[in-house]
Amino acid sequence: MEQLKGNKYGTHRVIEPKGVLTQAAWKIDNDMTKRYSNEIICDVISLNIDSASFTQIEEACGGDEQKIADMIMGIVAERGKQQNPVTGSGGMFIGKVAYIGEDLKDRDLKVGDKIASLVSLSLTPLKIEKILAVHKDIDRVDIVGQAVLFESGIYAKLPEDMSEPLALAALDVAGAPAQARKLPKEGDSVLILGANGKSGVLCGYEAMKKVGPNGNVVGVVRNPKQVPALMELGVYNKVIVASATEPVAVLEAALEANGGKEYDISICCVNVENCEMSAILPVRDDGIVYFFSMATSFTKAALGAEGIGKDVTMIIGNGYTKDHAEITLNVLRENEKLRKLFDEKYC
Ligand SMILES: NC(=O)c1ccc[n+]([C@@H]2O[C@H](COP(=O)([O-])OP(=O)(O)OC[C@H]3O[C@@H](n4cnc5c(N)ncnc54)[C@H](OP(=O)(O)O)[C@@H]3O)[C@@H](O)[C@H]2O)c1
């Protein structure tokens, strides 16, 4: 069959509106019978739905698994991709390579390899034939279906030294720990909101390594029962209890845990809205606020920082940063406690 050449970024699959990239498109073409010379097609095994998106879908469906499955089928049928219309976010997939276009034959990849997509489902053409299982506790959905990776789409071959679910769970949030390694300096203080979550603990681990014994890494959780296990995990110097939707309470507890000083950096890893000010308020002028959470509002962050006269650098949590997959998988290789936690909680 003659192969068509598509656009490197996938714009050939945009149906509406024309002129935008696939992430911003309302609807994209998920016809898997079309063969482009610069695409990879995978038989999908599981979707890891982004936490903010899954939380929204689960709430909208009252927690009913069949309704969750129907809603996901509906979104994909309508849009050609798993992009939550409310949160705008997606997630990632793992699957087996089924087709590699002629132009991509020089890649270190062959049909049958298992890979994890490292680009968002919110821009990935996806066709679902059926949903096999909804795993509510880990935001995962097993399916029969296919997905497309464009020429620019990044992916990771699944490692052989860990199980698929383990690698998938970690790679889902790969951008966060890699940034938590990059942003702090030795001796910095770092505040992590959503400290008990998947990205939170990985960030805590990387930040602790980077700031060293003279630094201070403080986690924020809303549930006091999580504190002992988190301290035992050893990825925070201190863990404080406050709701990230209540900035004044977070500020007070956070300052107390940092000798009354404002923080050099905060990292927002929560999965709910209205946490912008809890991340901004405790940070010093010229400090850094890293918004990994997909529930972050640009407007609330920008106007909120302005409103309190804070000159902080705010970073949008780009899911990709150099070597992010390797850095994240290495956390699990380096730290047995974290690996055990991930195995028990997300696999
Ligand atoms: N930027 C990117 O590329 C990218 C990629 C993947 C994911 N994300 C986003 O990153 C965020 C975190 O993902 P994740 O997988 O780490 O999520 P997760 O494992 O579900 O963790 C989220 C944490 O936030 C906590 N939380 C919720 N509401 C809170 C509140 N009011 N106060 C304090 N803590 C609160 C939760 O606490 P409980 O344990 O009490 O529920 C949970 O521990 C999500 O928004 C996700 O969508 C971003």
The ligand as an ORCA input file, in Angstrom:
! r2SCAN-3c Opt
* xyz 0 1
  N       2.536     18.706     33.822
  C       2.475     17.495     33.334
  O       3.011     17.169     32.309
  C       1.715     16.465     34.077
  C       1.849     15.101     33.769
  C       1.146     14.170     34.541
  C       0.319     14.616     35.568
  N       0.187     15.945     35.821
  C      -0.663     16.499     36.880
  O       0.062     16.539     38.091
  C      -0.839     16.485     39.194
  C      -0.395     15.409     40.150
  O      -0.402     14.143     39.513
  P      -0.160     12.823     40.364
  O      -0.254     11.674     39.429
  O       1.028     12.990     41.219
  O      -1.470     12.864     41.271
  P      -1.861     12.034     42.561
  O      -0.947     10.859     42.744
  O      -3.323     11.806     42.449
  O      -1.551     13.062     43.735
  C      -2.266     14.218     43.942
  C      -2.155     14.561     45.404
  O      -2.788     15.831     45.628
  C      -3.338     15.753     46.918
  N      -4.375     16.731     47.163
  C      -5.599     16.832     46.574
  N      -6.271     17.864     47.084
  C      -5.475     18.422     48.035
  C      -5.639     19.493     48.924
  N      -6.747     20.243     48.934
  N      -4.620     19.773     49.774
  C      -3.468     19.039     49.780
  N      -3.277     18.004     48.955
  C      -4.265     17.690     48.093
  C      -3.890     14.343     47.009
  O      -4.050     14.046     48.370
  P      -4.998     12.861     48.924
  O      -4.036     11.702     49.036
  O      -5.440     13.389     50.224
  O      -6.083     12.656     47.929
  C      -2.809     13.540     46.324
  O      -1.865     13.031     47.233
  C      -2.221     16.245     38.581
  O      -2.872     17.483     38.453
  C      -1.892     15.687     37.221
  O      -2.930     15.932     36.353
  C       0.891     16.850     35.102
*
